[in-house]
Every structure is written in structure tokens, then in C-alpha cells.
Amino acid sequence: MSAPASTTAAVRMTYREACKQAIRAAILADPRVFLMGEDVARYGGCYAVTKGLATELGEERIRDTPLSENGFVGAGIGAAIAGLRPIVEIMTVNFSLLALDQIVNSAATISHMSGGQFAVPLVIRMATGGGLQLAAQHSHSLEGLYAHIPGLRVLTPATVEDARHMLQPAIEDPNPVLIFEHVMLYNREGELDPSVTGVDIVSAKIRRPGRDVTLVAYGGMLFKTLEAAALLQVEGIEAEVIDLRVLRPLDMPTILGSVRRTRRVVIVDEGWRSGSLSAEIAARIAEEAFFELDAPIRRVCSREVPIPYAAHLEKAALPQAATIAATARTLVKGG
Amino acid sequence: MTEKVHLDHAHLRHLLTAMLRIRRFEEKCFELYQSEKIRGFMHLYDGEEAVSVGVIEALRPEDAIVATYREHGQALARGIGMNALMAELYGKQEGCCRGRGGSMHVFDRATRFYGGNAIVGGGLPLAVGSALGDKILGRNAITACFFGDGAVDEGSFHESMNLAALWKLPVLFVCENNLYAMGMALERAEAETRIAVKAAAYRVASEAVDGMNVVAVEVAAKRAIDEIRRASEPFLLECRTYRFRAHSMFDAQLYRSKAEIETWRAKDPVMQLRSWLEQTGLLHADEIDHIEGEIAAEVDAAVAFAEAGTWEPVEDLERFTTMDRVPQ
């Protein structure tokens, strides 16, 4: 059965609007769902994601919290165990370190530690990444740190479609799910196909097919990587771009399937190289597909510095499309 | 409506029995630790029994509990079976957490027992959330949150007191002030050592009570819970108590004197109640012997149960790291 054309026309909207629609829909769909965090209600959200929602849904469902990250994240865990489906917003991943104890020592452990008596159906959303000249305490990409922790699911919606649809399955997941929204994506516009009513929170997706080299990216890096692929295409190099979407658990079949076809891989990670998610992916490719590679695994990561304020320094610290393209070019054409 | 504490024979017998069960259970745990049946960290409650027994006596079945790593007392007082608890300490899959939690992480779905938390102060935010959940879901339940004086040093204590007060949540914060955070004496850790006084900073009602007197604790807890239900606000109950034994099984107790321990031993909550009951004739020695006999049999049965328990297959190691569904 096909729906009328008028309802299937793609809608153009910002990533921010997609996040907002996802929150509104989730709260309207289930009385157990509510959102709490710093300045989410009257201020409208630090990145304006929840602007207007408190007026529409009430301050019980869009709940302002004091600046007590460890306290309100822990409260989210307790409320989830007590039967609610909280969405906790942490302003940025940097502030989530104040709640690291509750996330790592409680949210991630309680189901296992209790022998399966309790689950923690909690969603924690937070902004991540650099590019806004916010310097070293507001710009880091620490999602890889959370991807280290058993018991957590870690999502990085990059597209408007994922921003709109990843939240609902995250809420339905019986386990704690962390959603990282890259700050450079909020203003980005994309097409939302109304016929798509849901997405999975399991698989990586090939965003651009190609035969010569696999570029693995996620979150804010996806679009820089697609940009790099476009640069390479001009030179006759067809790069395949994988959007990880889920950092834990990793969808290795999709990554390995691509690498086995292209025989070359560059992993792009806004996190630092040392002990990073990119290191994990590289190790797994080496473990599983070493003899199918035609070239060494390469990585493009942030430089090993706290992200600086000055625009030129910040740009130099973060992975850029030109660097990604140059790295891939060397792999394909030889250094 | 205040539920009066009836100091009749049946109730006092029950209080004594509840404290003796914890005492004798843990004496056995100590032996079992020496014989290496129990391993890991184990923190005994010896001397503090009146706190958990008195407070939990004031709770209703629908209420929730968040406790600490020194929670054998709360677990037994709340009604978690001695068999399941002992098997947990053995690490057997018949244990309440299938041997995954051990002494420091006792959980029990049936009694809303939300751990067993080995991060000092880690349980307080969870208690806030539990009470928030109950409030939003319209349950007429409170959450009793036990923590030690060490947790008062942590930011989570202050964040949680404020959140509970701000959101008018039914949390009974129970500080088991035993004067030491491991080896750190309260007066060396806190500028203001009267913990109950701190509640004023959060506009939380509070009271300090003799934590060595089970009846006093029960009366204070009932009064606090009446106030929580009446005002729909949290309450901080500071129970002044003392742990007779070491912090854990690895503690030479260099930080306190034997004389100090002996001074507190004279206030032993179990002996206090027992002497008073015998002196007043409310409970005769032969009846106490009878209770002791029943408890000894229960402890023996728990040890037998744990001994006969089985090891979870290693193949199931990763089970429950993530869940397929939310248990109902």
C-alpha cells in the first residue's frame, strides 16, 4: 500500500528540530517518559533543542535540574529502576564527567550485579565535539570513553533521520543508552522522509558506496568524511563511507564486509588517537581481516592536545576533510 | 496518623530477634571468612544493628531501600532470606544476585532492595530517583536511604539532599554515623560534625537519635516517616552508632583506641535491649535461649544451603551485562 504523495514528500529540517520532535513524540507516546537536565525547560536547552517544549508538555515532563550532574543522573537511574523511562540531558560530554560515577558504577553495573533482577532503562543525551571555539572544557569528544564500558549502548546519530528516530528505540531498550549529539550538527539541515517511521540502534550504515577504500566515521565526522570522499572522487578514487551510528556494541560485520571489498581502510575519529575507539576498530580489523588488506590501517584523529580556543588552532587540532582525503589518497596511490 | 510503637512482649521479642539474627549471622560470616569460604571485601555491621532494625520496622512493604556495602543488617531486617544472603556471600548461583554481587552488592526485587552500593555516597542519588519514580507514578511509598558519615563528605550527599527537598520527594535519609569513614574520624573530616544540623542548609527536617537504642531508632523513624508522608518532603535521621569490628576484614584499626571501642561496647544495642528485657521481666532467659536456638538453627541451615549451592556455569558469565527486557 502506498501512501499519498503529499504525505511522503521529504521534509527539510535541522538536526536540532529532529531531536526536538523525537523528544516530543516520545513524551507524548508514553506517560513514563520525561526529560530532565540543566536549563532544558525555561531556558529552552543550552543548544535550544527543547525550546518551547516545557510550555507545551509541562515542567513535570521537561524538568529543569540544578547543576548537580551526579545527582540528577543518579536520580535518572533510580527513577528508571522504579518504573519510569527518563531521558536525562547533560549539557555537554565534558560535564558528564561529573556524573561518571553514576554512569559507570551504577547504570552500567546494576543489571549484572543484581543477577538480572533489575534493568536500567535510561537514556542520557549529551552534546559532544568541537568546532565552536569553546576551548578545552567544552569541545572534547569523549564518547569513545563510554564505548569502553560493558552494560552501556552508545549511539551517535549523524543524520537528521537518525536524530529523529534513534531516541524511541533507545527509550525502549531495557539498558542504559547514551546518545551523543555533535554540536556542529544542530544547525545542519537534512531531509526527513515521512515514510520512514523508525531506525535500528544496532547497525552501521554505508552512507556512500565505493570500491577503492573504506572510510569509517561517526557523528560530526561523517560529513567531513563525505566531503573527503567527494574530493577523492574528483581524482577518480571511489571511497566507501561507513557511518558507525552505534559505538557500542560495534557492528563489525558491516565494517569488515566493506574492508574486505575495498582492502583499505581509514578510520576517522574526533577523539584522540591514544587508547581510542579508532584504536579498537583498527585492532579488530587487524585481528579479523589482516590478510585481506592491501595496505596498513590508517587513522585520522584529533591532535593530542586539549582543544584550543583560537579558530586556526582549533581547526588544526580537529580532523579535516583535506587530511582525511590525503590519508586515503596515500593508501590508494601509495606514499 | 502516627503509628505508635507498642512496647509489648511480642514487639520487643521481635526487635531482639531481628538484631540477634544479624549478630549471629555475621559472627558466622566472620568464621567463614577466616576459613576462606567467603572472600572479597566484607564489612560487618556488629554494633549498628539497632539502626537497620529500628528504621526498617517503620517501613511498609511497598517502600524501597537503598543501602551501602555494609548492608547485611538491612538485608536481613528487610526479609531477604538468610539462605539467599549466605549463598550470595559464598558466590553461589542460589545467592540473591546469583553470586555476581557478593557481600557489598545485595539486591532484591521482591522487597525493593536497590543495593548494596560500594561507592561511598553512590546510593543517595539513586534514592532520590526511586522516590521521584514513586511520586510520579502515584505510589504512596517512601525510599529509605542508608549511608555512613563518610558519605556526608561526598558531593552526592549535598546534591541529593537538595534535589529531594527541591522536588519534595519522600526520602528518609538515614545517616549511620559510626564516627569513622574507614579510618577517617568524623572530626577530622567534617568542620561541622553534627550531621543532622546540615539538613537545615537544604530546608530538610532532621533529628539525631541514639543509634544504639533500637526502640529510640524505631520511634524516631516512625516520627520521621509520618512527617515525610504528611509534608511530602524528605527527612534526615542521623543515627549515632559505632562499629565494634574493623572496617573490613583488612583493617588493623590503628586509627582508634581499644578503650574507645570498649566504651562503645558497653552500649551494645543487642545487650542493652536484652538486659532491659530481662531486668523488667518482659523476656525470660529461657525464652532468649529459645530464640538463640532458633537463630543458630537458621544460621546453620543457611550455611548448609550455601555449601550445597552450585556455581553458575562460566558460559553464563556475560549474562545480564545487558538485559533483553525490563524485569516486571
Interface residues (C-beta under 8 A of the other chain):
Chain A: R32 F34 E60 T65 P66 S68 N70 G71 F72 V73 G74 A75 G76 I77 G78 A79 A80 I81 A82 G83 L84 P86 D101 Q102 N105 S106 I110 S111 H112 M113 S114 G115 G116 Q117 F118 A119 P121 P150 G151 R153 P174 N175
Chain B: A64 V66 G95 C96 C97 R98 G99 R100 G101 H105 F107 D108 R109 Y114 G115 G116 N117 I119 G122 L124 P125 L126 A127 V128 G129 S130 A131 L132 G133 D134 I136 L137 T143 G155 S156 E159 S160 N162 L163 L166 R319 F320 T321 T322 M323 D324 R325 V326 P327
